[in-house]
Amino acid sequence: MTDPNEPSERTVEAERTVCPFCGVGCTIEYAGNETTTGVEGPVNTRGEICPKGAAAFDVVTHDDRLTEPLVRHNGRFVTAPWEEALNRVAERLGRIRDDHGADAIQFFASSNCTNEENYVFQKIARVLGTNNVDNCARLCHSSTVAAMGERLGAGAMTNTLDDLSETDCLFVNGANPAEQHPVAFRSYLLPAIRDGASLIHVDPRANDTTEAADVHLPLEPGTDIEVANAIANVLLEEELVDDAFLAERVTGVDAFREHLASVDVEANARAAGVDPEAIREAARLFGEADRGAVITGMGTSQHRCGTDNVHALLNLALLTGNIGRRGTGVNPLRGQNNVQGASDVGALPGVLPGYEPVTDPDARARVADEWGVEPPAEPGLTEVTATHRFGEDVHGAVVFGENPAVTEPNATAVASAFDELDFCVVIDLFETETAAHADVVLPASSWAEKAGTVTNTDRRVMRMRPNATLPGNARRDLDILTAIGRRLTDVPEEFEYDGPEAVFEELTRVAPIYAGMSYDGIGDGYQRWPFPVDAEAGTDVLHTETFATGERTAPLSAVDPTPPADTLDTGELTLTTGRVLQHFNSGALTRRSDRLMAMRGEDVLQIHPDDADDRGIEDGDTVSVANERGEVTVTADVTTAVRRGVVFCTFHYAEPLVNTLAGDALDPVAEIPEYKHSAVRVEPVAPPVEAD
């Protein structure tokens, strides 16, 4: 008889599943020889994938995979049986709860794990007695969710990738879909452009998306509101607004007109460092289009005024009547494959599954009917605020499939803060930079070893299926989480599930936006939320007759510019950051792929020729990039792709850890960090002096 505690020989079998990287949701499967291939799916209808998807299997069989639980003993990790490791987790977290209360524990959910896993994870936190659960959407899209949720009632794409191919004008603000979401760009956006749609690109630097643009507005980082308000002014001044839509579906029009009357297009253009005529051209292209679509990304959201940046973009869509129709809307592109789903299922500190506020007594009562335990009524801590309170109000942390020691701003300080905790458990595939600070590390399952669902960037819920068995004594994430829930909470029966489908069935009863969905209904396709009873696949275009608030109208919202937290001293430059095609977020997965690392090239800092010349920097020089928070060294790439006064670097690598330089300033509404504007000094690094 086989011992279930003994590792079995690994087997691999091709099954359709969802790519573990960006939020587009391409369908992939194992292709033999430790490779993956794209197959026809709901999103990548021709089976195309990007280089990351092609290399997705590299991490599955990587030699560095964790295969045994690790516990810290006398300052170093040793392997331990599962029962010992799980019992230590429950005992130590239980002691923190007893001594300090449940709010002394912070739960870091995972945007790279399934809906079912994240649902169980947030359920553990809330049954334990805290709303301190958050996911990396806090670091990338929380300001988008906040603004769109407040104004429209739903913090998700208003439209679908399919209908964006019918647009007449794409207004891409703070996003680079050609590199960051290449399948979506090539399959949906680029065909629209080739059919005659115009593209306006608002971004501090020229990149692959800019190559397709009719107008490029290379704004100074942090001046999105100046640009959007100037465009709104032109729309009103030149009567490019949709008067019928304003009369029927929009409130606050007169007050907004009065506010915009004080906006000077030329002055705003100077403040943003862009040509005022280019702003007017952009306004005309968008205002004259029958169908205009706003697409936004982290370049918009990752500012201390990120929520107001999104409000300013919503104003443009409402002014022109570009809401509630195919080919229109405001459409954030999600970064990880389940950023949308992790938020949908309640892995956020202020909302229950389905975005119902934790402060709503009716919502809490309905959840209690299902769980037998009522969630707390007070919103919990965001993950960024929690790390600032490690060792003070927060004494324990559960980190599930995330790497906050790399991804948080002021990363060196955050890594040190983890050492102030009484106890930390990390559930992951590898010994990450965060795991280095843990007391227990539990070996988890990769994308290829699990079943469940994920929700892509345009609200499609799709099924994942395992392509491989687990290595060594690693366990599936859902099994790990339910084991913790049974040990840690007072209602162990609430964490008895017969697999992920049973969890999904419970989710559909708890989250109204998922009501009516099923594994059978999803099949090899998808179901999209919201999912009306009479829908075959769900709702494509939101806000057609009424907004998700339940109201027929939505308000215009006057917003004023907010200066960045970092002010530039003489000689300093503005550092902004972003992704590239072949790598992904903290790099915990992609830097373990030899194929992707071969594409990496050198770590470079893009710097304008004039700024380089002022500092005696030549192309290819090693330079120091520093501020009071830290210093990194990187190779200079002298290029006109980046505007003067601004430097650009990726954030994928632990060396250099560019997030070391990002500050602690947060958006006051969404508590998203200001990654896109850090004041830095850039200087050449003198070569070492060779001894005689």
Buried (B, 14 or more C-beta within 10 A) or exposed (E): EEEEEEBEEEEBEBBBBBBBBBBBBBBBBBBEEBEBBBBEBBBBBEEBBBBBBBBBBBBBBBEEBBEBBBBBEEEEBEBBEBEEBBBBBBEBBBBBBEEBEBBBBBBBBBBBBBBBBBBBBBBBBBBBBBBBBBBBBBBBBBBBBBBBBBBBBBBBBBBBBBBBBBBBBBBBBBBBBBBBBBBBBBBBBBBBBEEEBBBBBBBBBBBBBBEBBBBBBBBBBBBBBBBBBBBBBBBBBEEBBBEEBBEEBBBBBEEBBEBBEEBEBEEBBEBBBBBBEBBBBBBBBBBBBEBBBBBBBBBBBBBBBBBBBBBBBBBBBBBBBBBBBBBBBBBBBBBBBBBBBBBBBBBBBBBBBBBBEBEBEEBBEBBEEBBEBBBBEEBBBBBBBBBBBBEEBBBBBBBBBBBBBBBBBBBBBBBBBBEBBBBBBBBBBBBBBBBBBBBBBBBBBBBBBBBBBBBBBBBBBBBBBBBBBBBBBBBBBBBBBBBBBBBBBEEEEBBEBEEBBEBBBBBBBBBBBBBBBBBEBBEEBBBBBBBEEEBEBBBBBBBEEBBBBEEEBBBBBBBEBBEBBBEEEEEBBBBBBBBBBBBBBBBBBBBBBEBBBEBBEEBBBBBBBEBBEBBEBEEEBBBBBBBEBBBBBBBBBBBEBBBBBBBBBBBBBBEBBBBBBBBBBBBEBBBBBBBBBBBBBBBBEEEEEEEE
